[in-house]
Each structure stands twice: as structure tokens, then as C-alpha cells.
Amino acid sequence: MKKVILLYVSLFLITSCVSKVALSPEYWKTPSKVGVFVNVNKPHKFKEGSQGLLDMAVTSGDKYQEALDLIGQQIQPKDELVNLYSDILKSKGKEIVIVNETFDPKTAQKFKGNKQEGKKYSVYDFSNLKDKYNIDELLFINVDYGFMISYYGMIETGKSAYFSANTNLINLADQSLALANFNAKSNPLKKWKDNNYEASVNGVNSAYQQVKELEKTAVLK
């Protein structure tokens, strides 16, 4: 069977998976009200490597579910991340509003408005939040974490503790991106089951701390 290369780093991407958008220094010179929206997905098993459709079906078991449930119980990064991004924006003179919404990429409305040449735009349309929260921009952070499993066909070749943050600062007037950044870390695991998945939990937490430090730099630039 012909193999296809698959990389499941995230269940969805809010912006282009190729381009990044650097934050202009001019951004900090204009007062604005920013909504901070951190969306943390449940811990998942992600895949990378060479697999065909049959291989995917065979390797879709739930042997990692117990560990993922424990990781979700012990690592709940939302509140800490909300505080992290809010503190950074406040330190730069921005007014902050915490956005409490649910986000489902399957039902979320995609942006279909006009696009100006030279600008990058959010895949999804968050314009309804502008009036609802009385905000000018939205800092949307999508978080994925759990296990990254490497495969060659049906053969598992390795596993890592995984954490990623996809960060986008969106101008709600036109859905253009003032900032687009993606950070991810993977920590290889060997004895992932030992001591009630202690190494797995610690590995994911370590990846989280690494990404958190990278995010501080990304937003401050």
C-alpha cells in the first residue's frame, strides 16, 4: 500500500501553518482593548510519520487514554496562561478583557471577508466578539498537549510528551493578523507507564514550561 506522510501536530490551525506574522513595534504605541481567549483542548494522542489509511485504522487504539486522562487532571494550563498573556499586555499599556467562550473548529464560522494584499488573516471569523466584549483585538491561543507518537506503517517507532501553543493576535475590525506564532516542544519518553505515568506527566509538564517561556518572548517582541 502506498504510504502517505502524515503529521498530526494539531487538530486544526487558526492561521497558515507556513507563515508567521511578527508583531510590529508600532502596535504598542496605540492604546487598545484586547480580549484574551485561551482555548485548551483535551489531551490527545497525536501522530507523526509514514502511514497509510489501513495503518491509521490499526493504530487508532486507546492504550494511551488512561495516561491522557491523568495528564488532563494534573496539567490544567488555562488559568496560568490567561494570567501570563494578560500580564504581558498590561505591562505594555493595553487594556485587558478575559474572553470566556467555547471554540469548536467544526462549527466555527470561517472568515470570508475581503483580504488586502500584503496582510495575513485569521482562518476563523471572530468579529462577533468585538461588540460582545467591546474589544479592539483578540489574542487567541489554541493549546494542544498529550503524546506525540511516531509511526512507520503500523510500527510504533517512538513516543514523546507534547505541548503546543498557536498564538494569534487578531484585529477585529478586519480579521487581519497583527501576530501569528506557533511554539511546540516534544520530550522523548521511554518508560511512560512507570509509577502511574509519572514520567509522562512530568514530560508533558516540562514541554509546557518550555513553550510558556517561548511564548513570553513571542508576545513581547
Secondary structure, 3 states (H helix, E strand, C coil): CCCEEEECCCCCCCCCCCCCECCCHHHHHCCCEEEEEEEECCCEEEEEEEECHHHHHHCCCCCCHHHHHHHHHHCCCHHHHHHHHHHHHHHCCCEEEECCCCCCCCCCCECCCCCCCCCCECCECCCHHHHHHCCCEEEEEEEEEEEEEEEECCEEEEEEEEEEEEEEEEECCCCEEEEEEEEEEEEECCCCCHHHHHHHHHHHHHHHHHHHHHHHHHHHC
